[in-house]
Amino acid sequence: MPEVNTPDELGHHDLCVAAFDFDGTLTNGDTLLPFLATALGWPRFVWALLRSSPWLAGHALRLVRNDIAKARLFKAALQGVPMVDVQRWAERWASEQLPRQLRGAQDPTMARLAWHQAAGHCCVMVSASPDIYLARAAEVLGFDGLVCTQMEVDPKVQGLHVAEQLTGRMQTPNCHGLQKVIRLQAWLAKRYDPATLANITLYAYGDTSGDKPMLRLAQKAWYRGKPFAD
């Protein structure tokens, strides 16, 4: 395990919060597309990709913003899907796919997560992936909080019953880049009073340029398993 439990590193702050990106930081790669492929089945998944392909291709060519391309994919893949199906998909993904996608216990960032949790630090997952399956991942991994892209749910009344379903729209902005800083700060402000916030040591972990604003916010940050130097 990395040598992290030293008084000099902890400094004079009693409370530590550790913010972890998910995809590529705690996992071996992207989890959104594999989740959608398994959940929808290949015919529906491929059809959703085809319907959103102009925006996905534009994003790959850096002509379309990440949030716009993702919004188109979500609409094509998730509009009208009942929440009971989504919950079933998330449970299946967490039990069958998540263990295979997670980095091993000897991975530097996974070791850091284990150390933070053993030390009783507050650990929060901060990710651009959607809550429809990430909430289950945060629970399985023992996180204290989750900050991510939230999907909009529409309560449809069917007779005497309310059958919730996804609208395919994001309820919050895509939690990427600067949005990670905005959302994390809001989460911290809701959890802690100003006096406590002033005495927090914030750690942050990420693996892409979209994580760097969050890493810059932290007093101590790691990028791809190594100390972050901007």
C-alpha positions as CSV (number, residue, x, y, z in Angstrom):
1,M,0.0,0.0,0.0
2,P,1.3,3.5,-0.7
3,E,2.8,5.3,2.3
4,V,0.0,7.7,3.1
5,N,-0.6,7.5,6.8
6,T,2.0,10.0,8.0
7,P,1.4,13.0,10.2
8,D,3.2,15.3,7.8
9,E,0.8,14.4,5.0
10,L,-2.3,14.9,7.2
11,G,-1.1,18.3,8.3
12,H,-3.0,20.2,11.0
13,H,-6.5,19.3,9.7
14,D,-8.6,16.8,11.7
15,L,-11.2,16.1,9.0
16,C,-10.3,14.6,5.7
17,V,-12.6,14.3,2.6
18,A,-11.5,12.1,-0.3
19,A,-13.2,12.7,-3.7
20,F,-12.7,9.9,-6.3
21,D,-13.6,9.9,-10.0
22,F,-15.0,6.5,-11.0
23,D,-14.6,5.6,-14.7
24,G,-10.9,4.9,-15.4
25,T,-9.8,5.9,-11.9
26,L,-11.4,3.0,-9.9
27,T,-12.2,0.9,-13.0
28,N,-10.3,-0.3,-16.0
29,G,-12.2,1.9,-18.4
30,D,-15.6,3.3,-19.3
31,T,-18.6,1.7,-17.6
32,L,-21.5,3.6,-19.3
33,L,-21.4,2.0,-22.7
34,P,-21.0,-1.6,-21.3
35,F,-23.8,-0.9,-18.9
36,L,-26.1,0.3,-21.6
37,A,-25.2,-2.6,-23.9
38,T,-26.0,-5.2,-21.3
39,A,-29.1,-3.4,-20.0
40,L,-30.7,-2.7,-23.4
41,G,-29.4,-5.8,-25.3
42,W,-27.3,-5.4,-28.4
43,P,-30.1,-4.6,-30.9
44,R,-31.6,-1.7,-28.9
45,F,-28.1,-0.5,-27.9
46,V,-26.8,-0.4,-31.5
47,W,-30.0,1.4,-32.5
48,A,-29.5,4.0,-29.8
49,L,-25.9,4.5,-31.0
50,L,-27.1,4.9,-34.6
51,R,-29.7,7.5,-33.6
52,S,-27.1,9.5,-31.7
53,S,-24.2,8.8,-34.0
54,P,-24.0,12.3,-35.6
55,W,-23.4,13.9,-32.1
56,L,-21.1,11.1,-30.9
57,A,-19.0,11.4,-34.0
58,G,-19.0,15.2,-33.6
59,H,-17.7,14.8,-30.1
60,A,-15.0,12.4,-31.2
61,L,-13.9,15.0,-33.7
62,R,-14.1,17.7,-30.9
63,L,-16.8,19.5,-32.8
64,V,-19.6,18.7,-30.3
65,R,-19.4,19.3,-26.5
66,N,-19.4,16.2,-24.3
67,D,-22.7,17.1,-22.6
68,I,-24.6,17.5,-25.8
69,A,-23.4,14.2,-27.2
70,K,-24.2,12.5,-23.9
71,A,-27.7,14.1,-23.8
72,R,-28.4,12.7,-27.3
73,L,-27.3,9.2,-26.3
74,F,-29.3,9.2,-23.2
75,K,-32.5,10.3,-25.0
76,A,-32.0,7.6,-27.6
77,A,-31.2,4.9,-25.1
78,L,-33.3,5.7,-22.0
79,Q,-36.4,7.7,-22.9
80,G,-39.5,5.9,-21.6
81,V,-37.6,3.1,-19.8
82,P,-39.5,2.1,-16.6
83,M,-37.6,2.6,-13.3
84,V,-38.3,-0.9,-12.3
85,D,-36.3,-2.1,-15.3
86,V,-33.5,0.4,-14.5
87,Q,-33.3,-0.9,-10.9
88,R,-33.1,-4.4,-12.1
89,W,-30.4,-3.5,-14.6
90,A,-28.4,-1.8,-11.9
91,E,-28.5,-4.8,-9.6
92,R,-27.5,-7.1,-12.4
93,W,-24.6,-4.8,-13.4
94,A,-23.3,-4.5,-9.8
95,S,-23.3,-8.2,-9.3
96,E,-22.0,-9.4,-12.7
97,Q,-20.0,-6.6,-14.3
98,L,-18.7,-4.3,-11.6
99,P,-16.4,-6.8,-10.0
100,R,-14.7,-7.4,-13.4
101,Q,-14.5,-3.7,-14.2
102,L,-12.9,-2.6,-10.9
103,R,-9.2,-2.2,-10.6
104,G,-7.4,-4.7,-8.4
105,A,-6.7,-4.2,-4.7
106,Q,-3.1,-3.6,-5.4
107,D,-3.8,-0.7,-7.8
108,P,-2.5,2.5,-6.2
109,T,-5.8,4.4,-6.3
110,M,-7.8,1.4,-5.0
111,A,-5.2,1.2,-2.2
112,R,-5.7,4.9,-1.5
113,L,-9.5,4.4,-1.2
114,A,-8.9,1.5,1.2
115,W,-6.6,3.6,3.3
116,H,-9.0,6.6,3.4
117,Q,-11.9,4.3,4.5
118,A,-9.8,2.5,7.1
119,A,-8.8,5.9,8.5
120,G,-12.4,6.9,8.8
121,H,-12.2,9.7,6.2
122,C,-15.3,10.8,4.3
123,C,-15.2,9.4,0.8
124,V,-17.3,10.7,-2.0
125,M,-17.6,9.5,-5.6
126,V,-17.6,12.3,-8.1
127,S,-18.5,11.1,-11.7
128,A,-20.0,12.2,-15.0
129,S,-21.7,8.8,-15.2
130,P,-25.4,8.7,-14.4
131,D,-27.0,7.9,-11.0
132,I,-29.2,5.1,-12.5
133,Y,-26.4,2.6,-11.9
134,L,-23.6,4.6,-10.1
135,A,-25.7,4.8,-6.9
136,R,-25.3,1.0,-6.6
137,A,-21.6,1.2,-7.3
138,A,-21.1,3.8,-4.6
139,E,-23.0,1.6,-2.2
140,V,-21.1,-1.5,-3.0
141,L,-17.7,0.3,-2.6
142,G,-18.7,1.9,0.7
143,F,-18.7,5.5,-0.3
144,D,-20.2,8.1,2.1
145,G,-21.7,10.2,-0.8
146,L,-22.2,10.3,-4.5
147,V,-22.0,13.4,-6.8
148,C,-22.8,12.5,-10.4
149,T,-25.0,13.2,-13.4
150,Q,-28.6,12.7,-12.3
151,M,-31.3,11.5,-14.7
152,E,-34.8,12.9,-14.8
153,V,-37.7,10.6,-13.7
154,D,-41.3,11.2,-14.8
155,P,-44.0,9.8,-12.5
156,K,-46.6,8.3,-14.9
157,V,-50.0,7.6,-13.5
158,Q,-51.5,4.4,-14.7
159,G,-54.9,3.8,-13.2
160,L,-54.4,3.7,-9.4
161,H,-50.6,3.2,-9.7
162,V,-47.7,5.5,-10.3
163,A,-45.1,3.9,-12.7
164,E,-42.0,6.0,-12.8
165,Q,-40.0,6.1,-16.0
166,L,-36.9,7.9,-17.3
167,T,-37.5,10.9,-19.6
168,G,-34.1,10.4,-21.2
169,R,-33.1,13.9,-20.1
170,M,-30.4,14.8,-17.5
171,Q,-31.9,16.4,-14.4
172,T,-28.5,18.0,-13.6
173,P,-25.8,19.3,-15.8
174,N,-23.3,16.7,-16.9
175,C,-20.9,16.3,-14.0
176,H,-17.7,16.8,-15.9
177,G,-14.9,19.3,-15.7
178,L,-15.8,22.4,-13.8
179,Q,-19.2,20.9,-12.9
180,K,-17.4,18.5,-10.7
181,V,-16.0,21.4,-8.7
182,I,-19.4,23.2,-8.5
183,R,-21.3,20.0,-7.5
184,L,-18.6,18.9,-5.0
185,Q,-18.5,22.3,-3.3
186,A,-22.3,22.3,-3.1
187,W,-22.2,18.8,-1.6
188,L,-19.6,19.8,1.0
189,A,-21.4,23.0,1.9
190,K,-24.6,20.9,2.5
191,R,-22.8,18.4,4.7
192,Y,-20.6,20.7,6.7
193,D,-20.9,24.0,8.4
194,P,-18.5,26.9,7.3
195,A,-16.2,26.5,10.3
196,T,-15.8,22.8,9.7
197,L,-15.3,23.3,5.9
198,A,-12.4,25.7,6.7
199,N,-10.6,22.9,8.5
200,I,-11.0,20.1,5.9
201,T,-8.1,18.5,4.0
202,L,-9.5,17.6,0.6
203,Y,-8.0,14.8,-1.4
204,A,-8.9,14.2,-5.0
205,Y,-8.3,11.4,-7.5
206,G,-8.8,11.3,-11.3
207,D,-7.5,10.1,-14.6
208,T,-8.6,12.5,-17.3
209,S,-8.5,16.2,-18.2
210,G,-12.2,16.4,-17.1
211,D,-11.0,15.6,-13.5
212,K,-8.3,18.2,-13.4
213,P,-10.5,21.1,-12.1
214,M,-11.4,18.9,-9.1
215,L,-7.8,18.0,-8.6
216,R,-6.8,21.6,-8.5
217,L,-9.5,22.3,-5.9
218,A,-7.9,19.7,-3.5
219,Q,-4.9,20.3,-1.2
220,K,-3.7,16.8,-2.1
221,A,-4.4,15.2,-5.5
222,W,-3.4,12.1,-7.5
223,Y,-3.7,11.7,-11.2
224,R,-3.5,8.2,-12.7
225,G,-2.1,6.9,-9.5
226,K,0.6,9.4,-9.0
227,P,0.8,12.8,-7.2
228,F,-0.8,15.5,-9.4
229,A,1.4,18.3,-10.7
230,D,-0.5,20.7,-13.0
